[in-house]
Amino acid sequence: MRENTAVVALVFAARDGDRDAWNRMVERYAPLVYGICRTYRLAPADAEDVGQNVWMALFGHLHHLRDAAALPGWLTTTTRNECRRVLREPARRRQQELTDALEPGVDGGFVDWETEAERAQQRIALRDAFEQLRPRCRELLGLLFAEPAPSYHQISARLGMKTGSVGPTRLRCLSELRQTPALVRLAAERRYDSGDVRHAG
């Protein structure tokens, strides 16, 4: 009961725009999301993609969660579906087979805190980037990452757009997302850090 109360409080605070509540919610459930990625033996880059998609989906649908206390179950289902989607891609499967061959077994539960800190920074940047999108793109991307995912026909009816334009609009919105100040700044910080590493040697 206490756990449910804490979850509900975080969800409602995040819905009201409390950034600290959002960050605490992400930090609280990041181990759950990445733990599921490990059970699917995803390569690190694929796990990162899955995590970003899950947080984006949650941000887009936070106001539509019928039962705030059921958030852990929602995250579990959404993460599993994202992992399966990734593994259905042939190129990703080949990369995953290579990863499994080179790195058998799991990490035993040890946490790379530097990596986790970087992931947290990425999640925060992604949330900020999503907020910087125009409303139309936020709504479209939120629908595309819904659980269960609606069809393009359902999305077109919901948004009042042609079914054939959903895919191209999705690509444009994702491109806009990558060009938001939040993600541009994150990319610049990564390049700067990489440059520091090279010059340090």
C-alpha positions as a Markdown table, in Angstrom:
| # | Residue | x | y | z |
|---|---|---|---|---|
| 1 | Met | 0.0 | 0.0 | 0.0 |
| 2 | Arg | 2.8 | 2.4 | 0.9 |
| 3 | Glu | 4.6 | 1.6 | -2.4 |
| 4 | Asn | 1.3 | 2.3 | -4.3 |
| 5 | Thr | 0.9 | 5.6 | -2.5 |
| 6 | Ala | 4.4 | 6.7 | -3.4 |
| 7 | Val | 3.9 | 5.8 | -7.1 |
| 8 | Val | 0.6 | 7.6 | -7.3 |
| 9 | Ala | 2.1 | 10.7 | -5.7 |
| 10 | Leu | 5.0 | 10.8 | -8.2 |
| 11 | Val | 2.7 | 10.3 | -11.2 |
| 12 | Phe | 0.3 | 13.0 | -10.2 |
| 13 | Ala | 3.1 | 15.4 | -9.4 |
| 14 | Ala | 4.8 | 14.7 | -12.8 |
| 15 | Arg | 1.4 | 15.2 | -14.5 |
| 16 | Asp | 1.3 | 18.7 | -12.9 |
| 17 | Gly | 4.7 | 19.5 | -14.4 |
| 18 | Asp | 6.9 | 18.8 | -11.5 |
| 19 | Arg | 10.2 | 18.1 | -13.1 |
| 20 | Asp | 11.8 | 16.8 | -9.9 |
| 21 | Ala | 9.0 | 14.3 | -9.6 |
| 22 | Trp | 9.5 | 13.1 | -13.2 |
| 23 | Asn | 13.2 | 12.7 | -12.6 |
| 24 | Arg | 12.7 | 10.8 | -9.4 |
| 25 | Met | 10.1 | 8.6 | -11.1 |
| 26 | Val | 12.6 | 7.8 | -13.9 |
| 27 | Glu | 15.4 | 7.1 | -11.5 |
| 28 | Arg | 13.1 | 4.8 | -9.4 |
| 29 | Tyr | 12.1 | 2.7 | -12.4 |
| 30 | Ala | 15.2 | 2.8 | -14.6 |
| 31 | Pro | 16.5 | -0.4 | -13.0 |
| 32 | Leu | 13.2 | -2.1 | -13.9 |
| 33 | Val | 13.4 | -1.0 | -17.6 |
| 34 | Tyr | 17.1 | -1.9 | -18.1 |
| 35 | Gly | 16.7 | -5.1 | -16.1 |
| 36 | Ile | 14.1 | -6.2 | -18.6 |
| 37 | Cys | 16.5 | -5.2 | -21.5 |
| 38 | Arg | 19.1 | -7.5 | -19.9 |
| 39 | Thr | 16.8 | -10.4 | -19.8 |
| 40 | Tyr | 16.3 | -10.0 | -23.6 |
| 41 | Arg | 20.1 | -9.8 | -23.9 |
| 42 | Leu | 20.0 | -6.6 | -25.9 |
| 43 | Ala | 23.2 | -4.9 | -27.0 |
| 44 | Pro | 23.9 | -1.7 | -25.0 |
| 45 | Ala | 22.9 | 0.6 | -27.9 |
| 46 | Asp | 19.7 | -1.3 | -28.4 |
| 47 | Ala | 18.9 | -1.2 | -24.7 |
| 48 | Glu | 19.5 | 2.5 | -24.7 |
| 49 | Asp | 17.1 | 2.9 | -27.7 |
| 50 | Val | 14.5 | 0.9 | -25.9 |
| 51 | Gly | 14.9 | 2.9 | -22.7 |
| 52 | Gln | 14.5 | 6.2 | -24.5 |
| 53 | Asn | 11.4 | 5.0 | -26.4 |
| 54 | Val | 9.8 | 3.8 | -23.1 |
| 55 | Trp | 10.4 | 7.1 | -21.3 |
| 56 | Met | 9.1 | 9.0 | -24.3 |
| 57 | Ala | 6.0 | 6.9 | -24.4 |
| 58 | Leu | 5.5 | 7.4 | -20.7 |
| 59 | Phe | 5.9 | 11.2 | -21.0 |
| 60 | Gly | 3.4 | 11.3 | -23.9 |
| 61 | His | 0.8 | 9.2 | -22.0 |
| 62 | Leu | 1.2 | 10.2 | -18.4 |
| 63 | His | -2.1 | 11.9 | -18.4 |
| 64 | His | -3.8 | 8.9 | -19.9 |
| 65 | Leu | -2.8 | 6.3 | -17.4 |
| 66 | Arg | -6.1 | 5.0 | -15.9 |
| 67 | Asp | -4.5 | 3.6 | -12.8 |
| 68 | Ala | -1.4 | 5.5 | -11.6 |
| 69 | Ala | -0.5 | 2.7 | -9.1 |
| 70 | Ala | -0.2 | 0.3 | -12.1 |
| 71 | Leu | 2.7 | 2.2 | -13.5 |
| 72 | Pro | 5.3 | -0.6 | -12.9 |
| 73 | Gly | 3.1 | -3.0 | -14.8 |
| 74 | Trp | 2.7 | -0.5 | -17.6 |
| 75 | Leu | 6.4 | 0.0 | -17.8 |
| 76 | Thr | 7.1 | -3.7 | -17.8 |
| 77 | Thr | 4.6 | -4.4 | -20.7 |
| 78 | Thr | 5.9 | -1.4 | -22.7 |
| 79 | Thr | 9.5 | -2.3 | -22.2 |
| 80 | Arg | 9.0 | -6.0 | -23.2 |
| 81 | Asn | 7.1 | -4.9 | -26.4 |
| 82 | Glu | 9.9 | -2.5 | -27.3 |
| 83 | Cys | 12.5 | -5.3 | -26.7 |
| 84 | Arg | 10.6 | -7.7 | -28.9 |
| 85 | Arg | 10.3 | -5.0 | -31.6 |
| 86 | Val | 14.0 | -4.5 | -31.6 |
| 87 | Leu | 14.7 | -8.2 | -31.8 |
| 88 | Arg | 12.4 | -8.5 | -34.8 |
| 89 | Glu | 14.7 | -6.3 | -36.9 |
| 90 | Pro | 17.1 | -8.6 | -38.8 |
| 91 | Ala | 20.1 | -6.4 | -38.6 |
| 92 | Arg | 19.6 | -6.0 | -34.8 |
| 93 | Arg | 19.3 | -9.7 | -34.4 |
| 94 | Arg | 22.6 | -10.3 | -36.2 |
| 95 | Gln | 24.2 | -7.7 | -33.9 |
| 96 | Gln | 22.6 | -9.4 | -30.9 |
| 97 | Glu | 23.9 | -12.8 | -31.9 |
| 98 | Leu | 27.4 | -11.3 | -32.1 |
| 99 | Thr | 27.0 | -9.6 | -28.7 |
| 100 | Asp | 25.9 | -12.9 | -27.2 |
| 101 | Ala | 28.8 | -14.8 | -28.7 |
| 102 | Leu | 31.3 | -12.2 | -27.3 |
| 103 | Glu | 29.7 | -11.6 | -24.0 |
| 104 | Pro | 28.0 | -14.7 | -22.7 |
| 105 | Gly | 26.0 | -14.5 | -19.5 |
| 106 | Val | 24.7 | -11.5 | -17.6 |
| 107 | Asp | 26.6 | -9.0 | -15.5 |
| 108 | Gly | 25.5 | -10.5 | -12.2 |
| 109 | Gly | 23.6 | -7.4 | -11.3 |
| 110 | Phe | 26.5 | -5.1 | -10.8 |
| 111 | Val | 25.7 | -1.5 | -11.8 |
| 112 | Asp | 28.0 | 0.7 | -13.8 |
| 113 | Trp | 27.2 | 4.0 | -12.0 |
| 114 | Glu | 28.9 | 6.1 | -14.6 |
| 115 | Thr | 26.8 | 4.5 | -17.3 |
| 116 | Glu | 23.7 | 4.9 | -15.2 |
| 117 | Ala | 24.5 | 8.6 | -14.7 |
| 118 | Glu | 24.9 | 9.1 | -18.4 |
| 119 | Arg | 21.6 | 7.3 | -19.1 |
| 120 | Ala | 19.8 | 9.6 | -16.5 |
| 121 | Gln | 21.3 | 12.6 | -18.3 |
| 122 | Gln | 20.0 | 11.3 | -21.6 |
| 123 | Arg | 16.5 | 10.7 | -20.2 |
| 124 | Ile | 16.3 | 14.2 | -18.8 |
| 125 | Ala | 17.4 | 15.6 | -22.1 |
| 126 | Leu | 14.9 | 13.5 | -23.9 |
| 127 | Arg | 12.1 | 14.8 | -21.7 |
| 128 | Asp | 13.2 | 18.4 | -22.2 |
| 129 | Ala | 13.4 | 17.7 | -26.0 |
| 130 | Phe | 9.9 | 16.3 | -26.0 |
| 131 | Glu | 8.6 | 19.4 | -24.3 |
| 132 | Gln | 10.3 | 21.5 | -26.9 |
| 133 | Leu | 8.4 | 19.9 | -29.8 |
| 134 | Arg | 5.4 | 21.5 | -31.3 |
| 135 | Pro | 2.1 | 20.1 | -29.9 |
| 136 | Arg | 1.2 | 18.3 | -33.1 |
| 137 | Cys | 4.5 | 16.2 | -33.0 |
| 138 | Arg | 4.1 | 15.6 | -29.2 |
| 139 | Glu | 0.6 | 14.2 | -29.8 |
| 140 | Leu | 1.6 | 12.1 | -32.8 |
| 141 | Leu | 4.7 | 10.6 | -31.2 |
| 142 | Gly | 2.8 | 10.0 | -28.0 |
| 143 | Leu | 0.2 | 8.0 | -29.9 |
| 144 | Leu | 2.9 | 6.0 | -31.8 |
| 145 | Phe | 4.4 | 4.9 | -28.5 |
| 146 | Ala | 1.1 | 4.1 | -26.8 |
| 147 | Glu | 0.4 | 0.7 | -25.4 |
| 148 | Pro | -1.3 | -1.0 | -27.1 |
| 149 | Ala | 0.0 | 0.8 | -30.2 |
| 150 | Pro | -2.9 | 2.2 | -32.4 |
| 151 | Ser | -2.9 | 1.6 | -36.2 |
| 152 | Tyr | -2.1 | 4.4 | -38.6 |
| 153 | His | -5.7 | 4.5 | -39.5 |
| 154 | Gln | -6.7 | 5.0 | -35.9 |
| 155 | Ile | -4.1 | 7.7 | -35.6 |
| 156 | Ser | -5.2 | 9.5 | -38.7 |
| 157 | Ala | -8.8 | 9.5 | -37.4 |
| 158 | Arg | -7.7 | 10.8 | -34.0 |
| 159 | Leu | -5.5 | 13.6 | -35.4 |
| 160 | Gly | -7.6 | 14.4 | -38.5 |
| 161 | Met | -4.8 | 13.6 | -41.0 |
| 162 | Lys | -4.5 | 11.3 | -44.0 |
| 163 | Thr | -3.4 | 7.8 | -43.2 |
| 164 | Gly | -0.6 | 8.0 | -45.8 |
| 165 | Ser | 0.8 | 11.1 | -44.1 |
| 166 | Val | 1.3 | 9.5 | -40.7 |
| 167 | Gly | 4.6 | 7.8 | -41.6 |
| 168 | Pro | 6.2 | 10.8 | -43.3 |
| 169 | Thr | 5.0 | 13.1 | -40.5 |
| 170 | Arg | 6.5 | 10.7 | -37.9 |
| 171 | Leu | 9.9 | 10.9 | -39.6 |
| 172 | Arg | 9.7 | 14.7 | -39.7 |
| 173 | Cys | 8.8 | 14.8 | -36.0 |
| 174 | Leu | 11.6 | 12.5 | -35.1 |
| 175 | Ser | 14.0 | 14.7 | -37.1 |
| 176 | Glu | 12.6 | 17.8 | -35.2 |
| 177 | Leu | 13.1 | 15.9 | -31.9 |
| 178 | Arg | 16.8 | 15.3 | -32.8 |
| 179 | Gln | 17.2 | 19.0 | -33.6 |
| 180 | Thr | 15.7 | 20.4 | -30.4 |
| 181 | Pro | 18.0 | 22.5 | -28.3 |
| 182 | Ala | 18.0 | 19.8 | -25.5 |
| 183 | Leu | 19.3 | 17.0 | -27.7 |
| 184 | Val | 21.7 | 19.3 | -29.7 |
| 185 | Arg | 23.2 | 20.4 | -26.4 |
| 186 | Leu | 23.5 | 16.8 | -25.2 |
| 187 | Ala | 25.2 | 15.8 | -28.5 |
| 188 | Ala | 27.6 | 18.8 | -28.1 |
| 189 | Glu | 28.5 | 17.8 | -24.6 |
| 190 | Arg | 29.2 | 14.2 | -25.7 |
| 191 | Arg | 31.5 | 15.5 | -28.5 |
| 192 | Tyr | 33.3 | 17.7 | -26.0 |
| 193 | Asp | 33.8 | 14.9 | -23.5 |
| 194 | Ser | 35.1 | 12.7 | -26.3 |
| 195 | Gly | 37.6 | 15.4 | -27.2 |
| 196 | Asp | 38.8 | 15.6 | -23.7 |
| 197 | Val | 39.4 | 11.9 | -23.6 |
| 198 | Arg | 41.4 | 12.0 | -26.8 |
| 199 | His | 43.6 | 14.9 | -25.7 |
| 200 | Ala | 44.1 | 13.5 | -22.3 |
| 201 | Gly | 46.1 | 10.6 | -23.8 |
